[in-house]
């Protein structure tokens, strides 16, 4: 009888250790990638152009797909930027990566424009962003885009 209790106690300890391991790893394994869009809610025609960014927390090998928007001219993009960091805190290492695709648009006329969902493929799976709306006004007041000139 004592031998059976000892075996059950040993199995319970192992089961608890396995459950703790699963609980500590599971949030990382279940993390869902999202393709997020960032756009100004409002711009003025005097600003001449505006930028829209699509970011996903992954290293994207391919390109992003964004349908054309009637009334918006695509001046540039997609321009790809990549972010990577590795942090070691108290012996635990964590890595973060992200890919951002930036588009530059100019509105042909004032109005509200809806940027359709963009798509990107990571590891054979396609991720879709949400839509974004940009209201373009004609008040003549530029938001003051900063111009940086580099001299060598």
LOLUMTI-759651 format. One record per residue (C-alpha): residue in one letter; y, z, x. Coordinates in Angstrom, 2 decimals, always signed. Layout:
<kolses>
kolse residuo->A c2->Y c3->Z c1->X
...
</kolses>
This chain:
<kolses>
kolse residuo->X c2->+0.00 c3->+0.00 c1->+0.00
kolse residuo->X c2->+2.45 c3->+0.91 c1->+2.78
kolse residuo->X c2->+1.57 c3->-2.35 c1->+4.55
kolse residuo->X c2->+2.43 c3->-4.34 c1->+1.40
kolse residuo->X c2->+5.77 c3->-2.54 c1->+1.06
kolse residuo->X c2->+6.58 c3->-3.25 c1->+4.72
kolse residuo->X c2->+5.77 c3->-6.96 c1->+4.23
kolse residuo->X c2->+7.96 c3->-7.15 c1->+1.10
kolse residuo->X c2->+10.83 c3->-5.37 c1->+2.88
kolse residuo->X c2->+10.56 c3->-7.81 c1->+5.79
kolse residuo->X c2->+10.56 c3->-10.80 c1->+3.39
kolse residuo->X c2->+13.57 c3->-9.41 c1->+1.51
kolse residuo->X c2->+15.51 c3->-9.08 c1->+4.78
kolse residuo->X c2->+14.70 c3->-12.67 c1->+5.71
kolse residuo->X c2->+15.61 c3->-13.88 c1->+2.24
kolse residuo->X c2->+18.96 c3->-12.07 c1->+2.44
kolse residuo->X c2->+19.69 c3->-13.60 c1->+5.87
kolse residuo->X c2->+18.84 c3->-17.08 c1->+4.58
kolse residuo->X c2->+21.08 c3->-16.60 c1->+1.53
kolse residuo->X c2->+23.96 c3->-15.39 c1->+3.72
kolse residuo->X c2->+23.55 c3->-18.44 c1->+5.96
kolse residuo->X c2->+23.56 c3->-20.80 c1->+2.96
kolse residuo->X c2->+26.63 c3->-19.11 c1->+1.47
kolse residuo->X c2->+28.57 c3->-19.37 c1->+4.75
kolse residuo->X c2->+27.71 c3->-23.06 c1->+5.30
kolse residuo->X c2->+27.85 c3->-24.29 c1->+1.69
kolse residuo->X c2->+31.65 c3->-24.51 c1->+1.20
kolse residuo->X c2->+31.95 c3->-26.88 c1->+4.16
kolse residuo->X c2->+29.02 c3->-29.02 c1->+3.02
kolse residuo->X c2->+30.27 c3->-29.17 c1->-0.57
kolse residuo->X c2->+33.89 c3->-29.93 c1->+0.33
kolse residuo->X c2->+34.95 c3->-33.01 c1->-1.59
kolse residuo->X c2->+37.10 c3->-35.60 c1->+0.14
kolse residuo->X c2->+40.19 c3->-36.73 c1->-1.76
kolse residuo->X c2->+42.52 c3->-39.64 c1->-1.17
kolse residuo->X c2->+45.97 c3->-38.21 c1->-1.87
kolse residuo->X c2->+49.15 c3->-40.20 c1->-2.50
kolse residuo->X c2->+52.65 c3->-39.04 c1->-1.54
kolse residuo->X c2->+55.67 c3->-40.94 c1->-2.88
kolse residuo->X c2->+59.28 c3->-40.10 c1->-3.69
kolse residuo->X c2->+59.83 c3->-39.46 c1->-7.38
kolse residuo->X c2->+63.21 c3->-41.17 c1->-7.30
kolse residuo->X c2->+65.10 c3->-43.49 c1->-4.93
kolse residuo->X c2->+68.33 c3->-45.46 c1->-5.17
kolse residuo->X c2->+68.77 c3->-49.19 c1->-4.57
kolse residuo->X c2->+71.34 c3->-48.24 c1->-1.89
kolse residuo->X c2->+68.47 c3->-46.72 c1->+0.12
kolse residuo->X c2->+67.08 c3->-50.25 c1->+0.63
kolse residuo->X c2->+63.48 c3->-49.06 c1->+1.06
kolse residuo->X c2->+61.07 c3->-46.14 c1->+0.55
kolse residuo->X c2->+57.70 c3->-45.11 c1->+1.95
kolse residuo->X c2->+54.44 c3->-44.22 c1->+0.23
kolse residuo->X c2->+51.66 c3->-42.41 c1->+2.11
kolse residuo->X c2->+47.94 c3->-42.19 c1->+1.36
kolse residuo->X c2->+46.04 c3->-39.45 c1->+3.22
kolse residuo->X c2->+42.35 c3->-38.54 c1->+3.40
kolse residuo->X c2->+40.84 c3->-35.78 c1->+5.53
kolse residuo->X c2->+38.44 c3->-38.07 c1->+7.36
kolse residuo->X c2->+38.36 c3->-40.62 c1->+10.14
kolse residuo->X c2->+38.57 c3->-43.96 c1->+8.34
kolse residuo->X c2->+37.13 c3->-46.91 c1->+10.22
kolse residuo->X c2->+38.01 c3->-49.58 c1->+7.65
kolse residuo->X c2->+41.24 c3->-50.29 c1->+5.83
kolse residuo->X c2->+42.78 c3->-49.17 c1->+2.57
kolse residuo->X c2->+43.01 c3->-51.37 c1->-0.49
kolse residuo->X c2->+46.20 c3->-51.29 c1->-2.56
kolse residuo->X c2->+46.95 c3->-53.91 c1->-5.22
kolse residuo->X c2->+50.38 c3->-55.54 c1->-5.30
kolse residuo->X c2->+53.03 c3->-54.05 c1->-7.58
kolse residuo->X c2->+55.23 c3->-56.37 c1->-9.60
kolse residuo->X c2->+58.89 c3->-55.77 c1->-8.74
kolse residuo->X c2->+58.18 c3->-54.11 c1->-5.37
kolse residuo->X c2->+58.22 c3->-56.02 c1->-2.09
kolse residuo->X c2->+55.87 c3->-54.72 c1->+0.57
kolse residuo->X c2->+57.99 c3->-54.65 c1->+3.73
kolse residuo->X c2->+55.35 c3->-53.07 c1->+5.98
kolse residuo->X c2->+51.92 c3->-51.56 c1->+5.86
kolse residuo->X c2->+49.46 c3->-50.31 c1->+5.85
kolse residuo->X c2->+50.42 c3->-48.52 c1->+9.07
kolse residuo->X c2->+47.58 c3->-46.22 c1->+10.08
kolse residuo->X c2->+48.05 c3->-42.84 c1->+11.76
kolse residuo->X c2->+45.30 c3->-40.46 c1->+12.78
kolse residuo->X c2->+45.41 c3->-36.68 c1->+13.14
kolse residuo->X c2->+42.79 c3->-34.58 c1->+14.89
kolse residuo->X c2->+42.74 c3->-30.95 c1->+15.94
kolse residuo->X c2->+40.14 c3->-28.49 c1->+17.12
kolse residuo->X c2->+40.87 c3->-24.79 c1->+16.81
kolse residuo->X c2->+38.86 c3->-21.99 c1->+18.38
kolse residuo->X c2->+39.50 c3->-18.56 c1->+16.89
kolse residuo->X c2->+37.34 c3->-15.61 c1->+17.96
kolse residuo->X c2->+34.59 c3->-17.94 c1->+19.14
kolse residuo->X c2->+34.48 c3->-19.97 c1->+15.92
kolse residuo->X c2->+35.41 c3->-23.62 c1->+16.30
kolse residuo->X c2->+36.89 c3->-25.61 c1->+13.45
kolse residuo->X c2->+37.82 c3->-29.30 c1->+13.54
kolse residuo->X c2->+40.23 c3->-31.08 c1->+11.23
kolse residuo->X c2->+40.82 c3->-34.82 c1->+11.01
kolse residuo->X c2->+42.94 c3->-36.93 c1->+8.70
kolse residuo->X c2->+43.91 c3->-40.57 c1->+8.37
kolse residuo->X c2->+47.22 c3->-41.57 c1->+6.77
kolse residuo->X c2->+48.15 c3->-45.07 c1->+5.63
kolse residuo->X c2->+51.88 c3->-45.66 c1->+5.19
kolse residuo->X c2->+53.45 c3->-48.49 c1->+3.20
kolse residuo->X c2->+57.14 c3->-49.38 c1->+3.10
kolse residuo->X c2->+58.44 c3->-50.92 c1->-0.13
kolse residuo->X c2->+61.74 c3->-52.29 c1->-1.43
kolse residuo->X c2->+62.48 c3->-52.52 c1->-5.14
kolse residuo->X c2->+63.80 c3->-55.81 c1->-6.45
kolse residuo->X c2->+65.62 c3->-54.12 c1->-9.34
kolse residuo->X c2->+66.19 c3->-50.65 c1->-10.82
kolse residuo->X c2->+63.38 c3->-49.33 c1->-13.01
kolse residuo->X c2->+60.26 c3->-47.19 c1->-13.00
kolse residuo->X c2->+57.39 c3->-48.54 c1->-10.93
kolse residuo->X c2->+53.79 c3->-47.36 c1->-11.07
kolse residuo->X c2->+51.86 c3->-47.66 c1->-7.85
kolse residuo->X c2->+48.22 c3->-48.28 c1->-8.78
kolse residuo->X c2->+45.34 c3->-46.29 c1->-7.33
kolse residuo->X c2->+44.40 c3->-47.16 c1->-3.76
kolse residuo->X c2->+40.82 c3->-47.22 c1->-2.47
kolse residuo->X c2->+39.30 c3->-46.39 c1->+0.90
kolse residuo->X c2->+35.67 c3->-46.22 c1->+2.02
kolse residuo->X c2->+34.37 c3->-43.37 c1->+4.19
kolse residuo->X c2->+30.72 c3->-43.15 c1->+5.16
kolse residuo->X c2->+29.70 c3->-45.76 c1->+2.59
kolse residuo->X c2->+31.41 c3->-43.90 c1->-0.27
kolse residuo->X c2->+34.60 c3->-45.21 c1->-1.92
kolse residuo->X c2->+37.41 c3->-42.77 c1->-2.68
kolse residuo->X c2->+40.24 c3->-43.57 c1->-5.09
kolse residuo->X c2->+43.71 c3->-42.04 c1->-5.12
kolse residuo->X c2->+45.73 c3->-41.19 c1->-8.17
kolse residuo->X c2->+48.63 c3->-43.34 c1->-9.33
kolse residuo->X c2->+52.23 c3->-42.59 c1->-8.34
kolse residuo->X c2->+55.48 c3->-43.33 c1->-10.15
kolse residuo->X c2->+58.77 c3->-44.08 c1->-8.42
kolse residuo->X c2->+62.01 c3->-44.31 c1->-10.37
kolse residuo->X c2->+64.55 c3->-46.63 c1->-8.76
kolse residuo->X c2->+68.18 c3->-46.16 c1->-9.80
kolse residuo->X c2->+71.35 c3->-48.07 c1->-9.01
kolse residuo->X c2->+73.90 c3->-45.27 c1->-8.63
kolse residuo->X c2->+75.05 c3->-46.53 c1->-5.23
kolse residuo->X c2->+74.32 c3->-43.17 c1->-3.61
kolse residuo->X c2->+71.92 c3->-43.52 c1->-0.71
kolse residuo->X c2->+69.73 c3->-40.55 c1->+0.11
kolse residuo->X c2->+70.81 c3->-40.81 c1->+3.73
kolse residuo->X c2->+67.83 c3->-42.19 c1->+5.60
kolse residuo->X c2->+68.06 c3->-41.16 c1->+9.23
kolse residuo->X c2->+68.20 c3->-43.99 c1->+11.72
kolse residuo->X c2->+66.95 c3->-43.16 c1->+15.18
kolse residuo->X c2->+67.79 c3->-45.44 c1->+18.07
kolse residuo->X c2->+65.95 c3->-45.10 c1->+21.34
kolse residuo->X c2->+67.68 c3->-46.07 c1->+24.56
kolse residuo->X c2->+65.71 c3->-46.65 c1->+27.73
</kolses>
